[in-house]
Amino acid sequence: MGTTDPGPAGRGKWLRRFGWLLAIWLASVGALFAVALVFRWLMRAVGLTAP
């Protein structure tokens, strides 16, 4: 049987995967924010503002 400690190479792989996950999540949140801003500006342009 092998050991449960992944060693330095295993930790680096995990950190790289977590970094990609974080980068993709941040990009998706940023894209959603940009789309929301565009919709907000369009709604204001046609007069659909909240009281």
Number of C-alpha atoms within 10 A of each C-alpha: 3 5 6 6 8 12 9 9 8 11 12 12 12 13 11 12 12 12 12 12 12 12 12 12 12 12 12 12 12 12 12 12 12 12 12 12 12 12 12 13 14 12 13 12 10 8 9 11 10 6 3
